[in-house]
Amino acid sequence: MRKNQKQQFPLIAELNDLTNCLNQMGTKPLKLIANKVYREVKETKWDVPMWSFISNKGIIKDKKLLTNPEDTFQFSLANQHSKQDFHVHKKIFEIYVSYSKIEILYINKEKTKESLKIFRGILIVPPMLIHKIKLHGITFVFQVGAKGSKVHNDKKILKSSAYR
């Protein structure tokens, strides 16, 4: 496909394949749509209809990624092994969708910790909310830029002991 040519076919991925890949990634989510391909984490361009990955003895050698150079939207898959530190997004909404439990620990406007959980459903985290998510199964994660903001490099991890 030429660089400026738009894809002319739908993209599909079997959940079983996605789950198998994700389970080999340790604590990292599996990005399916992001701003660009990072070869150092074994990503290559998703340029055929069916998503795929290649691994050898539990080591991922290749996984497909659809690039979104405008960087206003990112889509990932995560699970109970995917870990987060307390963090905040300046201009990004995070949307978590799962048939499994999702827990959020966040800092309220009084600067104290609060938590919520949902046993299956949707969690929407608005920009500027300091939070940490704990997942309990396969979860679809959407990140969307408010007013056309860029997703990449919007996240700030907070390491202070106040957030542990």
C-alpha positions as CSV (number, residue, x, y, z in Angstrom):
1,M,0.0,0.0,0.0
2,R,1.3,3.4,-0.9
3,K,2.0,5.9,1.9
4,N,-0.8,8.3,1.1
5,Q,-3.3,5.6,0.1
6,K,-6.2,4.9,2.6
7,Q,-7.1,1.4,3.5
8,Q,-9.8,0.0,1.3
9,F,-10.8,-3.0,3.4
10,P,-12.1,-3.6,6.9
11,L,-9.7,-5.0,9.6
12,I,-10.6,-8.0,11.7
13,A,-9.0,-9.8,14.6
14,E,-10.0,-13.0,16.4
15,L,-10.3,-12.4,20.2
16,N,-8.5,-15.7,20.8
17,D,-5.4,-14.5,18.9
18,L,-5.5,-11.1,20.6
19,T,-5.7,-12.8,24.0
20,N,-2.9,-15.2,23.2
21,C,-0.6,-12.3,22.2
22,L,-1.6,-10.2,25.2
23,N,-0.9,-13.1,27.6
24,Q,2.7,-13.1,26.3
25,M,3.2,-9.4,26.8
26,G,3.5,-9.4,30.6
27,T,2.2,-6.2,32.2
28,K,1.9,-4.2,28.9
29,P,-1.3,-3.6,27.0
30,L,-1.6,-4.7,23.4
31,K,-2.0,-1.6,21.2
32,L,-4.0,-2.1,18.0
33,I,-4.3,1.5,16.9
34,A,-1.7,4.1,17.8
35,N,0.2,7.1,16.3
36,K,3.0,5.1,14.8
37,V,4.7,1.7,14.6
38,Y,7.5,1.1,17.1
39,R,9.8,-1.6,15.7
40,E,11.7,-1.9,19.0
41,V,8.5,-3.5,20.6
42,K,8.1,-5.7,17.5
43,E,5.3,-3.8,15.9
44,T,4.7,-3.8,12.1
45,K,2.1,-2.2,10.0
46,W,-1.3,-3.8,9.9
47,D,-1.9,-3.8,6.2
48,V,-3.9,-6.9,5.5
49,P,-7.5,-7.6,6.7
50,M,-6.7,-10.2,9.4
51,W,-4.7,-9.2,12.4
52,S,-1.9,-11.5,13.4
53,F,1.2,-11.9,15.6
54,I,4.2,-14.2,15.6
55,S,5.9,-15.6,18.6
56,N,8.5,-18.2,19.3
57,K,8.7,-20.0,22.7
58,G,6.6,-17.2,24.3
59,I,8.7,-14.3,22.8
60,I,6.7,-12.0,20.5
61,K,8.5,-11.5,17.2
62,D,5.9,-9.5,15.4
63,K,2.5,-7.9,16.1
64,K,0.4,-5.8,13.8
65,L,-0.6,-2.2,14.5
66,L,-2.8,0.2,12.6
67,T,-1.2,3.6,12.5
68,N,-3.2,6.7,13.2
69,P,-0.7,9.6,12.5
70,E,-3.3,12.2,13.5
71,D,-2.9,10.7,17.0
72,T,-6.3,11.7,18.2
73,F,-7.4,8.1,19.0
74,Q,-5.7,5.0,20.4
75,F,-7.2,1.5,20.9
76,S,-5.7,-1.2,23.0
77,L,-6.5,-4.5,24.7
78,A,-5.5,-5.1,28.3
79,N,-6.1,-7.7,31.0
80,Q,-5.5,-8.5,34.7
81,H,-1.8,-8.7,34.1
82,S,-1.7,-5.1,32.7
83,K,-0.4,-2.8,35.4
84,Q,-0.6,0.9,35.9
85,D,1.0,3.5,38.2
86,F,-1.0,6.5,39.3
87,H,-1.1,8.8,36.3
88,V,-3.0,11.7,34.7
89,H,-3.9,12.6,31.2
90,K,-4.0,16.4,30.5
91,K,-6.4,16.3,27.5
92,I,-7.3,12.6,26.9
93,F,-10.4,10.7,27.8
94,E,-9.8,7.0,28.7
95,I,-12.7,4.6,28.1
96,Y,-12.5,1.0,29.5
97,V,-15.1,-1.6,28.4
98,S,-15.2,-5.1,29.9
99,Y,-17.2,-8.1,30.8
100,S,-14.9,-8.4,33.9
101,K,-14.5,-6.3,37.0
102,I,-12.8,-2.9,36.6
103,E,-11.6,-1.0,39.7
104,I,-10.4,2.7,39.8
105,L,-8.5,4.4,42.5
106,Y,-8.5,8.1,42.0
107,I,-7.8,11.4,43.8
108,N,-10.9,13.5,44.3
109,K,-11.1,17.3,44.4
110,E,-10.5,17.3,48.1
111,K,-7.2,15.5,47.3
112,T,-8.1,12.3,49.0
113,K,-8.2,8.8,47.5
114,E,-11.5,7.3,46.5
115,S,-12.4,4.1,44.7
116,L,-15.1,2.7,42.5
117,K,-15.7,-0.6,40.9
118,I,-18.0,-2.0,38.2
119,F,-18.4,-5.7,37.7
120,R,-18.9,-5.5,34.0
121,G,-19.5,-2.4,31.9
122,I,-17.9,0.9,31.0
123,L,-15.6,3.2,32.9
124,I,-14.9,6.7,31.5
125,V,-12.0,8.6,33.0
126,P,-12.0,12.3,32.1
127,P,-8.9,14.4,31.5
128,M,-7.0,15.7,34.6
129,L,-8.3,13.0,36.9
130,I,-5.4,11.4,38.8
131,H,-6.1,7.7,38.7
132,K,-4.9,4.1,38.7
133,I,-6.9,1.2,37.1
134,K,-7.0,-2.5,38.1
135,L,-8.4,-4.9,35.6
136,H,-9.7,-8.4,36.2
137,G,-10.1,-9.7,32.7
138,I,-10.0,-8.8,29.0
139,T,-10.7,-5.1,28.7
140,F,-10.9,-2.8,25.6
141,V,-9.2,0.5,26.2
142,F,-10.0,3.6,24.1
143,Q,-8.1,6.8,24.4
144,V,-9.5,9.9,22.7
145,G,-8.1,13.4,22.5
146,A,-10.4,16.2,23.7
147,K,-10.7,18.9,21.0
148,G,-8.4,17.1,18.7
149,S,-5.6,16.7,21.2
150,K,-2.8,14.1,20.7
151,V,-2.8,10.9,22.6
152,H,0.9,10.1,22.5
153,N,2.9,11.8,25.3
154,D,-0.2,13.1,27.1
155,K,0.2,10.7,30.0
156,K,2.2,11.8,33.1
157,I,3.1,9.1,35.6
158,L,3.0,10.2,39.2
159,K,5.7,8.6,41.4
160,S,5.1,10.5,44.6
161,S,4.6,8.4,47.8
162,A,1.3,10.2,48.2
163,Y,0.0,8.1,45.3
164,R,1.0,4.7,46.5
